[in-house]
Amino acid sequence: MTQSVLIVEHDPIVLDELSLYVKDCEFRVQCATDIVAAMSKLRNHRLPIAIVDWDLPNDEARELIEQIRQNHRLRRTHIIALSAVSTPAVTEAAMNAGADDFFSKPIGAGELRARLLWAGSRALAIV
């Protein structure tokens, strides 16, 4: 069974790069560039994993993660936050908002693959 991943990223170049990496890991990909589109896709599709750009404008990443965690149908979504800033404070803020994992840009294909495979096996165990 092929799992799906939602990528929420406002930079189209990074979004394209992430999409290719995720597809190379044999996951289906859904994309969103803002919180409204992300929540719509999460509600309408089976998306056990979400990669969320912590650097979304207007603190939307924090709001999105909090909305996912507050929704009883979505709260088990495995959330991977990513950011161009990799300070302990940024990592802590993302994890405190409800992210399950955090990594920094630029994204390495091998690291992303390992994290997706782990998240995918975790998502299958929960179902």
PyMOL CGO cylinders between C-alpha atoms (Angstrom):
from pymol import cmd
from pymol.cgo import CYLINDER

trace = [
    CYLINDER, 0.00, 0.00, 0.00, 1.44, 3.35, -1.07, 0.3, 1, 1, 1, 1, 1, 1,
    CYLINDER, 1.44, 3.35, -1.07, 1.01, 6.10, 1.48, 0.3, 1, 1, 1, 1, 1, 1,
    CYLINDER, 1.01, 6.10, 1.48, 0.45, 9.75, 0.77, 0.3, 1, 1, 1, 1, 1, 1,
    CYLINDER, 0.45, 9.75, 0.77, 2.31, 12.77, 2.07, 0.3, 1, 1, 1, 1, 1, 1,
    CYLINDER, 2.31, 12.77, 2.07, 1.07, 16.34, 2.25, 0.3, 1, 1, 1, 1, 1, 1,
    CYLINDER, 1.07, 16.34, 2.25, 3.76, 18.95, 1.61, 0.3, 1, 1, 1, 1, 1, 1,
    CYLINDER, 3.76, 18.95, 1.61, 2.95, 22.47, 2.82, 0.3, 1, 1, 1, 1, 1, 1,
    CYLINDER, 2.95, 22.47, 2.82, 5.56, 24.85, 1.43, 0.3, 1, 1, 1, 1, 1, 1,
    CYLINDER, 5.56, 24.85, 1.43, 5.25, 28.44, 0.19, 0.3, 1, 1, 1, 1, 1, 1,
    CYLINDER, 5.25, 28.44, 0.19, 8.41, 28.46, -1.96, 0.3, 1, 1, 1, 1, 1, 1,
    CYLINDER, 8.41, 28.46, -1.96, 7.62, 26.83, -5.35, 0.3, 1, 1, 1, 1, 1, 1,
    CYLINDER, 7.62, 26.83, -5.35, 11.23, 25.76, -5.94, 0.3, 1, 1, 1, 1, 1, 1,
    CYLINDER, 11.23, 25.76, -5.94, 11.48, 24.00, -2.58, 0.3, 1, 1, 1, 1, 1, 1,
    CYLINDER, 11.48, 24.00, -2.58, 8.00, 22.54, -3.10, 0.3, 1, 1, 1, 1, 1, 1,
    CYLINDER, 8.00, 22.54, -3.10, 9.05, 21.02, -6.43, 0.3, 1, 1, 1, 1, 1, 1,
    CYLINDER, 9.05, 21.02, -6.43, 12.28, 19.65, -4.91, 0.3, 1, 1, 1, 1, 1, 1,
    CYLINDER, 12.28, 19.65, -4.91, 10.47, 18.11, -1.95, 0.3, 1, 1, 1, 1, 1, 1,
    CYLINDER, 10.47, 18.11, -1.95, 7.79, 16.63, -4.22, 0.3, 1, 1, 1, 1, 1, 1,
    CYLINDER, 7.79, 16.63, -4.22, 10.43, 14.90, -6.33, 0.3, 1, 1, 1, 1, 1, 1,
    CYLINDER, 10.43, 14.90, -6.33, 12.21, 13.51, -3.26, 0.3, 1, 1, 1, 1, 1, 1,
    CYLINDER, 12.21, 13.51, -3.26, 8.95, 12.23, -1.77, 0.3, 1, 1, 1, 1, 1, 1,
    CYLINDER, 8.95, 12.23, -1.77, 7.91, 10.61, -5.06, 0.3, 1, 1, 1, 1, 1, 1,
    CYLINDER, 7.91, 10.61, -5.06, 11.35, 9.00, -5.31, 0.3, 1, 1, 1, 1, 1, 1,
    CYLINDER, 11.35, 9.00, -5.31, 10.59, 7.42, -1.91, 0.3, 1, 1, 1, 1, 1, 1,
    CYLINDER, 10.59, 7.42, -1.91, 7.49, 5.88, -3.53, 0.3, 1, 1, 1, 1, 1, 1,
    CYLINDER, 7.49, 5.88, -3.53, 4.95, 8.00, -1.65, 0.3, 1, 1, 1, 1, 1, 1,
    CYLINDER, 4.95, 8.00, -1.65, 2.05, 9.80, -3.31, 0.3, 1, 1, 1, 1, 1, 1,
    CYLINDER, 2.05, 9.80, -3.31, 2.23, 13.56, -2.96, 0.3, 1, 1, 1, 1, 1, 1,
    CYLINDER, 2.23, 13.56, -2.96, -0.37, 16.25, -2.26, 0.3, 1, 1, 1, 1, 1, 1,
    CYLINDER, -0.37, 16.25, -2.26, 0.82, 19.86, -2.16, 0.3, 1, 1, 1, 1, 1, 1,
    CYLINDER, 0.82, 19.86, -2.16, -0.43, 23.03, -0.52, 0.3, 1, 1, 1, 1, 1, 1,
    CYLINDER, -0.43, 23.03, -0.52, 1.06, 26.50, -0.27, 0.3, 1, 1, 1, 1, 1, 1,
    CYLINDER, 1.06, 26.50, -0.27, -1.05, 27.81, 2.61, 0.3, 1, 1, 1, 1, 1, 1,
    CYLINDER, -1.05, 27.81, 2.61, -3.04, 26.73, 5.65, 0.3, 1, 1, 1, 1, 1, 1,
    CYLINDER, -3.04, 26.73, 5.65, -6.46, 26.83, 3.92, 0.3, 1, 1, 1, 1, 1, 1,
    CYLINDER, -6.46, 26.83, 3.92, -5.39, 24.50, 1.12, 0.3, 1, 1, 1, 1, 1, 1,
    CYLINDER, -5.39, 24.50, 1.12, -3.54, 22.26, 3.58, 0.3, 1, 1, 1, 1, 1, 1,
    CYLINDER, -3.54, 22.26, 3.58, -6.53, 21.78, 5.87, 0.3, 1, 1, 1, 1, 1, 1,
    CYLINDER, -6.53, 21.78, 5.87, -8.79, 21.13, 2.89, 0.3, 1, 1, 1, 1, 1, 1,
    CYLINDER, -8.79, 21.13, 2.89, -6.48, 18.40, 1.59, 0.3, 1, 1, 1, 1, 1, 1,
    CYLINDER, -6.48, 18.40, 1.59, -6.09, 16.87, 5.04, 0.3, 1, 1, 1, 1, 1, 1,
    CYLINDER, -6.09, 16.87, 5.04, -9.86, 16.72, 5.50, 0.3, 1, 1, 1, 1, 1, 1,
    CYLINDER, -9.86, 16.72, 5.50, -10.56, 15.30, 2.03, 0.3, 1, 1, 1, 1, 1, 1,
    CYLINDER, -10.56, 15.30, 2.03, -7.73, 12.77, 1.60, 0.3, 1, 1, 1, 1, 1, 1,
    CYLINDER, -7.73, 12.77, 1.60, -6.06, 10.06, 3.63, 0.3, 1, 1, 1, 1, 1, 1,
    CYLINDER, -6.06, 10.06, 3.63, -2.77, 11.81, 4.42, 0.3, 1, 1, 1, 1, 1, 1,
    CYLINDER, -2.77, 11.81, 4.42, -0.99, 10.21, 7.37, 0.3, 1, 1, 1, 1, 1, 1,
    CYLINDER, -0.99, 10.21, 7.37, 2.15, 12.34, 6.97, 0.3, 1, 1, 1, 1, 1, 1,
    CYLINDER, 2.15, 12.34, 6.97, 2.51, 16.11, 6.58, 0.3, 1, 1, 1, 1, 1, 1,
    CYLINDER, 2.51, 16.11, 6.58, 5.72, 17.99, 5.87, 0.3, 1, 1, 1, 1, 1, 1,
    CYLINDER, 5.72, 17.99, 5.87, 5.15, 21.56, 7.02, 0.3, 1, 1, 1, 1, 1, 1,
    CYLINDER, 5.15, 21.56, 7.02, 7.41, 24.52, 6.25, 0.3, 1, 1, 1, 1, 1, 1,
    CYLINDER, 7.41, 24.52, 6.25, 7.90, 26.18, 9.64, 0.3, 1, 1, 1, 1, 1, 1,
    CYLINDER, 7.90, 26.18, 9.64, 8.75, 29.40, 7.77, 0.3, 1, 1, 1, 1, 1, 1,
    CYLINDER, 8.75, 29.40, 7.77, 5.24, 29.91, 6.32, 0.3, 1, 1, 1, 1, 1, 1,
    CYLINDER, 5.24, 29.91, 6.32, 4.19, 33.59, 6.44, 0.3, 1, 1, 1, 1, 1, 1,
    CYLINDER, 4.19, 33.59, 6.44, 2.20, 34.97, 9.37, 0.3, 1, 1, 1, 1, 1, 1,
    CYLINDER, 2.20, 34.97, 9.37, 3.06, 32.08, 11.72, 0.3, 1, 1, 1, 1, 1, 1,
    CYLINDER, 3.06, 32.08, 11.72, 0.74, 29.83, 9.66, 0.3, 1, 1, 1, 1, 1, 1,
    CYLINDER, 0.74, 29.83, 9.66, 2.84, 26.74, 10.34, 0.3, 1, 1, 1, 1, 1, 1,
    CYLINDER, 2.84, 26.74, 10.34, 2.19, 26.95, 14.07, 0.3, 1, 1, 1, 1, 1, 1,
    CYLINDER, 2.19, 26.95, 14.07, -1.51, 27.55, 13.43, 0.3, 1, 1, 1, 1, 1, 1,
    CYLINDER, -1.51, 27.55, 13.43, -1.71, 24.65, 10.97, 0.3, 1, 1, 1, 1, 1, 1,
    CYLINDER, -1.71, 24.65, 10.97, -0.01, 22.23, 13.35, 0.3, 1, 1, 1, 1, 1, 1,
    CYLINDER, -0.01, 22.23, 13.35, -2.27, 23.31, 16.19, 0.3, 1, 1, 1, 1, 1, 1,
    CYLINDER, -2.27, 23.31, 16.19, -5.38, 22.85, 14.01, 0.3, 1, 1, 1, 1, 1, 1,
    CYLINDER, -5.38, 22.85, 14.01, -4.23, 19.36, 13.03, 0.3, 1, 1, 1, 1, 1, 1,
    CYLINDER, -4.23, 19.36, 13.03, -3.64, 18.41, 16.67, 0.3, 1, 1, 1, 1, 1, 1,
    CYLINDER, -3.64, 18.41, 16.67, -7.03, 19.77, 17.75, 0.3, 1, 1, 1, 1, 1, 1,
    CYLINDER, -7.03, 19.77, 17.75, -8.97, 17.88, 15.05, 0.3, 1, 1, 1, 1, 1, 1,
    CYLINDER, -8.97, 17.88, 15.05, -9.94, 14.42, 16.31, 0.3, 1, 1, 1, 1, 1, 1,
    CYLINDER, -9.94, 14.42, 16.31, -9.75, 12.92, 12.80, 0.3, 1, 1, 1, 1, 1, 1,
    CYLINDER, -9.75, 12.92, 12.80, -6.34, 14.42, 12.01, 0.3, 1, 1, 1, 1, 1, 1,
    CYLINDER, -6.34, 14.42, 12.01, -4.48, 14.47, 15.31, 0.3, 1, 1, 1, 1, 1, 1,
    CYLINDER, -4.48, 14.47, 15.31, -2.53, 11.26, 14.54, 0.3, 1, 1, 1, 1, 1, 1,
    CYLINDER, -2.53, 11.26, 14.54, -1.05, 12.80, 11.40, 0.3, 1, 1, 1, 1, 1, 1,
    CYLINDER, -1.05, 12.80, 11.40, 2.74, 12.52, 11.61, 0.3, 1, 1, 1, 1, 1, 1,
    CYLINDER, 2.74, 12.52, 11.61, 4.03, 16.08, 11.20, 0.3, 1, 1, 1, 1, 1, 1,
    CYLINDER, 4.03, 16.08, 11.20, 7.55, 16.81, 10.03, 0.3, 1, 1, 1, 1, 1, 1,
    CYLINDER, 7.55, 16.81, 10.03, 8.43, 20.50, 10.34, 0.3, 1, 1, 1, 1, 1, 1,
    CYLINDER, 8.43, 20.50, 10.34, 11.25, 21.96, 8.29, 0.3, 1, 1, 1, 1, 1, 1,
    CYLINDER, 11.25, 21.96, 8.29, 12.96, 25.33, 8.36, 0.3, 1, 1, 1, 1, 1, 1,
    CYLINDER, 12.96, 25.33, 8.36, 15.85, 27.23, 6.84, 0.3, 1, 1, 1, 1, 1, 1,
    CYLINDER, 15.85, 27.23, 6.84, 16.76, 28.16, 10.42, 0.3, 1, 1, 1, 1, 1, 1,
    CYLINDER, 16.76, 28.16, 10.42, 18.05, 25.29, 12.53, 0.3, 1, 1, 1, 1, 1, 1,
    CYLINDER, 18.05, 25.29, 12.53, 18.61, 26.82, 15.94, 0.3, 1, 1, 1, 1, 1, 1,
    CYLINDER, 18.61, 26.82, 15.94, 17.56, 24.98, 19.09, 0.3, 1, 1, 1, 1, 1, 1,
    CYLINDER, 17.56, 24.98, 19.09, 14.91, 27.66, 19.71, 0.3, 1, 1, 1, 1, 1, 1,
    CYLINDER, 14.91, 27.66, 19.71, 13.27, 27.06, 16.30, 0.3, 1, 1, 1, 1, 1, 1,
    CYLINDER, 13.27, 27.06, 16.30, 13.36, 23.30, 16.74, 0.3, 1, 1, 1, 1, 1, 1,
    CYLINDER, 13.36, 23.30, 16.74, 11.88, 23.62, 20.22, 0.3, 1, 1, 1, 1, 1, 1,
    CYLINDER, 11.88, 23.62, 20.22, 9.12, 25.96, 18.99, 0.3, 1, 1, 1, 1, 1, 1,
    CYLINDER, 9.12, 25.96, 18.99, 8.09, 23.53, 16.22, 0.3, 1, 1, 1, 1, 1, 1,
    CYLINDER, 8.09, 23.53, 16.22, 8.10, 20.55, 18.56, 0.3, 1, 1, 1, 1, 1, 1,
    CYLINDER, 8.10, 20.55, 18.56, 6.17, 22.48, 21.23, 0.3, 1, 1, 1, 1, 1, 1,
    CYLINDER, 6.17, 22.48, 21.23, 3.55, 23.39, 18.61, 0.3, 1, 1, 1, 1, 1, 1,
    CYLINDER, 3.55, 23.39, 18.61, 2.99, 19.66, 18.02, 0.3, 1, 1, 1, 1, 1, 1,
    CYLINDER, 2.99, 19.66, 18.02, 5.44, 18.57, 15.32, 0.3, 1, 1, 1, 1, 1, 1,
    CYLINDER, 5.44, 18.57, 15.32, 6.68, 14.98, 15.61, 0.3, 1, 1, 1, 1, 1, 1,
    CYLINDER, 6.68, 14.98, 15.61, 9.97, 15.64, 13.86, 0.3, 1, 1, 1, 1, 1, 1,
    CYLINDER, 9.97, 15.64, 13.86, 12.07, 18.58, 12.63, 0.3, 1, 1, 1, 1, 1, 1,
    CYLINDER, 12.07, 18.58, 12.63, 14.78, 19.02, 10.05, 0.3, 1, 1, 1, 1, 1, 1,
    CYLINDER, 14.78, 19.02, 10.05, 16.46, 21.93, 8.35, 0.3, 1, 1, 1, 1, 1, 1,
    CYLINDER, 16.46, 21.93, 8.35, 16.81, 23.08, 4.79, 0.3, 1, 1, 1, 1, 1, 1,
    CYLINDER, 16.81, 23.08, 4.79, 18.53, 22.37, 2.50, 0.3, 1, 1, 1, 1, 1, 1,
    CYLINDER, 18.53, 22.37, 2.50, 16.92, 18.99, 2.38, 0.3, 1, 1, 1, 1, 1, 1,
    CYLINDER, 16.92, 18.99, 2.38, 19.03, 15.93, 1.78, 0.3, 1, 1, 1, 1, 1, 1,
    CYLINDER, 19.03, 15.93, 1.78, 17.27, 13.19, -0.16, 0.3, 1, 1, 1, 1, 1, 1,
    CYLINDER, 17.27, 13.19, -0.16, 18.74, 10.44, 2.04, 0.3, 1, 1, 1, 1, 1, 1,
    CYLINDER, 18.74, 10.44, 2.04, 17.71, 12.11, 5.27, 0.3, 1, 1, 1, 1, 1, 1,
    CYLINDER, 17.71, 12.11, 5.27, 14.21, 12.80, 3.98, 0.3, 1, 1, 1, 1, 1, 1,
    CYLINDER, 14.21, 12.80, 3.98, 13.88, 9.19, 2.80, 0.3, 1, 1, 1, 1, 1, 1,
    CYLINDER, 13.88, 9.19, 2.80, 14.87, 7.84, 6.23, 0.3, 1, 1, 1, 1, 1, 1,
    CYLINDER, 14.87, 7.84, 6.23, 12.42, 10.13, 8.01, 0.3, 1, 1, 1, 1, 1, 1,
    CYLINDER, 12.42, 10.13, 8.01, 9.56, 9.31, 5.63, 0.3, 1, 1, 1, 1, 1, 1,
    CYLINDER, 9.56, 9.31, 5.63, 10.13, 5.57, 5.92, 0.3, 1, 1, 1, 1, 1, 1,
    CYLINDER, 10.13, 5.57, 5.92, 10.12, 5.85, 9.71, 0.3, 1, 1, 1, 1, 1, 1,
    CYLINDER, 10.12, 5.85, 9.71, 7.02, 8.06, 9.70, 0.3, 1, 1, 1, 1, 1, 1,
    CYLINDER, 7.02, 8.06, 9.70, 5.31, 5.73, 7.23, 0.3, 1, 1, 1, 1, 1, 1,
    CYLINDER, 5.31, 5.73, 7.23, 5.93, 2.66, 9.35, 0.3, 1, 1, 1, 1, 1, 1,
    CYLINDER, 5.93, 2.66, 9.35, 4.67, 4.54, 12.41, 0.3, 1, 1, 1, 1, 1, 1,
    CYLINDER, 4.67, 4.54, 12.41, 1.52, 5.63, 10.55, 0.3, 1, 1, 1, 1, 1, 1,
    CYLINDER, 1.52, 5.63, 10.55, 0.80, 2.04, 9.48, 0.3, 1, 1, 1, 1, 1, 1,
    CYLINDER, 0.80, 2.04, 9.48, 1.20, 0.83, 13.06, 0.3, 1, 1, 1, 1, 1, 1,
    CYLINDER, 1.20, 0.83, 13.06, -1.37, 3.35, 14.30, 0.3, 1, 1, 1, 1, 1, 1,
    CYLINDER, -1.37, 3.35, 14.30, -4.04, 2.52, 11.71, 0.3, 1, 1, 1, 1, 1, 1,
]
cmd.load_cgo(trace, "trace")
